[in-house]
C-alpha cells in the first residue's frame, strides 16, 4: 500500500521528522527539500528511503544537527564551505545563488565543501545550476564501499559524478551515476529483499565475485567497466576529497554506524556556456533531438511530478524514526 503526498505535505513530513531527530530548522528545511526533489525525479533510493539514514545519523551522532557551515571565498570565483559535521545540502543551499552569480560574472565558479555527511542525490546539485542556464559538473566521495580488480579491501566510495546542461525547452539534460557497477543503496535493498545481484557487481569478504547481496555487504562493490571505471573513481576522489581537503574515502567513517561524521567532500563547477556559444541551449536542444531520433537515450529529461507516492511502511518508519 502507498500514500500520495503533495509536495508541501511531503516536505512537512520530512522536515518534522528531521527536527524531531535533532536537526536545526535550517538543516531540516534543506534536507526536506532535497528528499522531495529526489522523489520528484524518480530517484527514490536517494529520497525518503535515504532520509532514514539521516534520521539515524542525527540521533546517533554521525550528523551534527546544530552545525552552522561557514562560507569563505579564497578567490573571486571560488566558494569554500566547512560543513562542520552537518549535512552537505545546507552549505550548498546557502552558496547556491552566490555560486550562480559568480559563474555568470566570471564565466566559471567553483564550490568546494568538506566535512559533511553523504551528499544525497548528487544530480540535484547540478540540475539546480542548469535551471539557471549554467553547465554544471559535481563530484563527491564518502566512506569506502568499493574496490577495484585484484584488491579485496574497499578503497573508494561509490564516487558518483553528475553533469547537467540547459536546453532551450523543458528540463535540462542530466547525467548522474556512480562509478561503482551499482549503487550501494541498490545493494542494500537487494540484501533486504533476498534478491541476487548481477554478475560483476560485487565481491564477498574473501575477495571472490558474488551475486549474493548479503555476502557482498561483507565485501565490496566493484567499479563499472573494470580499470576504466576505477580510473574515473580515482579522478572523482581527487576532485571531491583531494581538492576540497575532505577525508579520503579510506579515512572516512561509516555513514550507517558509529558516532563520527564521514567528513565527505563535494566539488561543484558551474560554467556560463553562452559566453562561448550564445545559442548553446538551442544548439544542444537540436543535437539532443537528433540523437533521440536515432534511438539514443537522453538521460535526465524528466518532468518533475507535482506529487510523490511513498509506501505506507516507509512513511510509518520515518514517523517513528523522527518521533521525540
BELSUL-V966258 format. One record per pair of residues at least 4 apart in sequence whose C-alpha atoms are under 6 Angstrom apart, sorted by the first residue. I is the first residue (numbers start at 0). GAP is how many residues later the second one is. D is the distance in Angstrom with one decimal. If there is no record, write none. Layout:
[[I | GAP | D] [I | GAP | D]]
This chain:
[[0 | 310 | 6.0] [0 | 311 | 5.8] [1 | 308 | 5.4] [1 | 309 | 4.1] [1 | 310 | 5.0] [2 | 306 | 5.5] [2 | 307 | 5.4] [3 | 304 | 5.7] [3 | 305 | 4.4] [4 | 4 | 5.9] [4 | 5 | 5.5] [4 | 302 | 5.6] [4 | 303 | 5.4] [5 | 301 | 4.6] [6 | 300 | 5.5] [10 | 4 | 6.0] [10 | 21 | 5.2] [11 | 4 | 5.9] [13 | 18 | 5.0] [14 | 13 | 4.9] [14 | 14 | 5.8] [14 | 17 | 5.2] [16 | 305 | 4.0] [17 | 5 | 5.4] [17 | 10 | 5.3] [18 | 4 | 4.8] [18 | 9 | 6.0] [19 | 302 | 5.0] [19 | 303 | 5.8] [19 | 304 | 5.4] [20 | 34 | 5.7] [20 | 37 | 5.9] [20 | 38 | 5.7] [20 | 301 | 5.0] [21 | 36 | 5.8] [21 | 43 | 5.5] [22 | 4 | 5.8] [22 | 5 | 5.7] [22 | 42 | 4.0] [23 | 41 | 5.6] [23 | 42 | 5.5] [26 | 63 | 5.9] [27 | 4 | 5.9] [29 | 59 | 5.9] [29 | 60 | 5.6] [34 | 12 | 4.3] [34 | 13 | 5.7] [37 | 5 | 5.0] [37 | 9 | 4.9] [38 | 4 | 5.4] [38 | 5 | 5.1] [38 | 8 | 5.3] [39 | 264 | 5.1] [39 | 265 | 5.2] [40 | 263 | 5.6] [44 | 4 | 5.9] [45 | 4 | 5.2] [45 | 74 | 5.7] [45 | 75 | 5.3] [52 | 4 | 6.0] [55 | 4 | 5.9] [56 | 4 | 5.8] [56 | 5 | 4.7] [56 | 6 | 5.2] [57 | 5 | 4.9] [59 | 199 | 5.7] [60 | 198 | 4.4] [61 | 197 | 4.6] [61 | 198 | 4.6] [61 | 199 | 4.5] [62 | 22 | 5.8] [62 | 23 | 5.1] [62 | 198 | 5.9] [63 | 21 | 5.5] [63 | 22 | 4.8] [66 | 17 | 5.7] [66 | 19 | 5.2] [68 | 13 | 5.4] [68 | 14 | 4.6] [68 | 15 | 5.9] [68 | 22 | 5.7] [69 | 11 | 5.8] [69 | 12 | 5.9] [70 | 9 | 5.7] [70 | 10 | 4.7] [71 | 7 | 5.8] [71 | 8 | 5.2] [72 | 5 | 5.6] [72 | 6 | 4.7] [72 | 7 | 6.0] [76 | 25 | 5.9] [76 | 32 | 4.6] [77 | 31 | 5.7] [77 | 32 | 4.9] [78 | 32 | 4.8] [79 | 31 | 6.0] [79 | 32 | 4.9] [79 | 33 | 5.8] [80 | 32 | 4.6] [81 | 31 | 5.8] [81 | 32 | 5.4] [82 | 32 | 5.1] [82 | 33 | 5.1] [83 | 31 | 5.7] [84 | 30 | 5.3] [84 | 31 | 5.0] [84 | 176 | 5.6] [85 | 30 | 5.4] [86 | 29 | 5.3] [86 | 30 | 5.2] [87 | 28 | 5.2] [87 | 31 | 5.2] [91 | 4 | 5.7] [94 | 4 | 5.8] [101 | 4 | 5.8] [101 | 7 | 5.8] [102 | 4 | 4.9] [102 | 5 | 4.4] [102 | 6 | 4.6] [102 | 167 | 5.9] [102 | 168 | 5.8] [103 | 168 | 5.8] [106 | 164 | 5.7] [106 | 165 | 5.1] [107 | 162 | 5.6] [107 | 163 | 4.4] [108 | 160 | 5.9] [108 | 161 | 5.3] [109 | 158 | 5.7] [109 | 159 | 4.6] [110 | 156 | 5.7] [110 | 157 | 5.0] [111 | 132 | 5.5] [111 | 154 | 5.8] [111 | 155 | 4.6] [112 | 131 | 5.9] [112 | 152 | 5.6] [112 | 153 | 5.1] [113 | 130 | 5.9] [113 | 132 | 4.5] [113 | 150 | 5.8] [113 | 151 | 4.4] [114 | 131 | 5.9] [114 | 148 | 3.7] [114 | 149 | 5.4] [115 | 147 | 4.8] [115 | 148 | 5.0] [116 | 144 | 5.9] [116 | 145 | 5.7] [116 | 147 | 6.0] [122 | 4 | 5.9] [122 | 39 | 5.3] [122 | 53 | 5.2] [125 | 10 | 5.1] [125 | 38 | 5.4] [126 | 37 | 5.6] [128 | 5 | 5.5] [129 | 4 | 4.6] [129 | 5 | 5.6] [129 | 34 | 5.8] [129 | 35 | 5.2] [129 | 36 | 5.0] [132 | 33 | 5.3] [133 | 137 | 5.4] [133 | 138 | 5.0] [134 | 29 | 5.8] [134 | 30 | 4.5] [134 | 135 | 5.8] [134 | 136 | 5.1] [135 | 27 | 5.6] [135 | 28 | 5.3] [135 | 133 | 5.5] [135 | 134 | 4.6] [136 | 25 | 5.7] [136 | 26 | 4.6] [136 | 131 | 5.7] [136 | 132 | 5.2] [137 | 23 | 5.7] [137 | 24 | 5.1] [137 | 129 | 5.7] [137 | 130 | 4.3] [138 | 22 | 4.6] [138 | 97 | 5.8] [138 | 101 | 5.6] [138 | 127 | 5.8] [138 | 128 | 5.4] [139 | 19 | 5.8] [139 | 100 | 4.8] [139 | 125 | 5.6] [139 | 126 | 4.5] [140 | 16 | 5.7] [140 | 18 | 4.8] [140 | 99 | 5.9] [140 | 123 | 5.8] [140 | 124 | 5.7] [141 | 15 | 5.2] [141 | 107 | 5.3] [141 | 122 | 4.8] [142 | 14 | 5.3] [142 | 106 | 4.7] [142 | 109 | 4.6] [142 | 110 | 5.9] [142 | 111 | 5.6] [143 | 10 | 5.3] [143 | 11 | 5.3] [143 | 12 | 4.5] [143 | 13 | 4.2] [143 | 105 | 4.8] [143 | 106 | 5.6] [144 | 9 | 5.4] [144 | 12 | 4.8] [144 | 75 | 5.7] [145 | 8 | 5.0] [145 | 9 | 6.0] [145 | 10 | 5.2] [145 | 11 | 5.6] [145 | 12 | 6.0] [145 | 74 | 5.0] [145 | 75 | 4.4] [145 | 76 | 5.5] [146 | 7 | 4.7] [146 | 8 | 5.3] [146 | 73 | 6.0] [146 | 75 | 5.4] [147 | 74 | 5.8] [147 | 75 | 5.9] [151 | 55 | 4.8] [153 | 66 | 5.9] [154 | 95 | 5.7] [155 | 93 | 5.3] [156 | 92 | 5.8] [157 | 20 | 5.5] [157 | 21 | 5.7] [157 | 22 | 5.2] [158 | 19 | 5.8] [158 | 20 | 5.7] [158 | 74 | 5.7] [159 | 17 | 5.4] [159 | 18 | 3.8] [159 | 19 | 5.6] [160 | 15 | 6.0] [160 | 16 | 5.8] [161 | 13 | 5.4] [161 | 14 | 4.2] [162 | 11 | 5.7] [162 | 12 | 5.1] [163 | 9 | 5.5] [163 | 10 | 4.4] [164 | 7 | 5.6] [164 | 8 | 5.3] [165 | 6 | 4.6] [165 | 115 | 5.7] [166 | 5 | 5.5] [166 | 114 | 4.3] [166 | 118 | 5.3] [167 | 113 | 4.7] [167 | 114 | 5.0] [170 | 130 | 5.5] [172 | 127 | 5.3] [172 | 128 | 5.6] [173 | 125 | 5.7] [173 | 126 | 4.2] [174 | 124 | 5.8] [178 | 44 | 5.7] [178 | 45 | 6.0] [178 | 50 | 5.8] [178 | 54 | 5.6] [179 | 42 | 5.6] [179 | 43 | 4.0] [179 | 44 | 5.1] [180 | 20 | 5.2] [180 | 41 | 5.8] [180 | 42 | 5.2] [180 | 43 | 4.1] [189 | 4 | 5.8] [189 | 5 | 4.9] [189 | 23 | 6.0] [190 | 22 | 4.7] [190 | 23 | 4.9] [195 | 15 | 5.3] [195 | 16 | 5.4] [196 | 14 | 4.4] [196 | 16 | 6.0] [197 | 13 | 6.0] [198 | 12 | 5.8] [200 | 20 | 6.0] [200 | 21 | 5.4] [201 | 7 | 5.8] [201 | 8 | 5.9] [201 | 14 | 5.8] [201 | 18 | 5.7] [201 | 19 | 4.2] [201 | 20 | 5.0] [202 | 4 | 5.3] [202 | 5 | 5.0] [202 | 6 | 4.1] [202 | 7 | 5.2] [202 | 13 | 5.5] [202 | 16 | 5.4] [202 | 17 | 5.4] [203 | 4 | 5.5] [203 | 11 | 5.1] [203 | 12 | 4.6] [203 | 14 | 6.0] [203 | 15 | 4.1] [204 | 13 | 5.1] [204 | 14 | 4.0] [215 | 4 | 5.9] [222 | 6 | 5.3] [222 | 7 | 5.5] [223 | 5 | 4.9] [224 | 4 | 5.0] [235 | 4 | 5.8] [236 | 4 | 5.5] [237 | 4 | 4.3] [238 | 4 | 5.3] [239 | 25 | 4.9] [239 | 26 | 4.9] [239 | 27 | 5.3] [240 | 4 | 5.6] [240 | 5 | 4.5] [240 | 6 | 5.9] [240 | 7 | 5.6] [240 | 24 | 5.1] [245 | 18 | 5.7] [245 | 19 | 4.9] [246 | 4 | 5.8] [246 | 5 | 5.6] [246 | 16 | 5.5] [246 | 17 | 5.9] [251 | 10 | 4.6] [252 | 9 | 4.3] [273 | 4 | 4.1] [273 | 6 | 5.8] [278 | 4 | 5.9] [279 | 4 | 5.9] [280 | 4 | 6.0] [290 | 5 | 5.3] [291 | 4 | 4.9] [316 | 4 | 5.9] [318 | 4 | 6.0]]
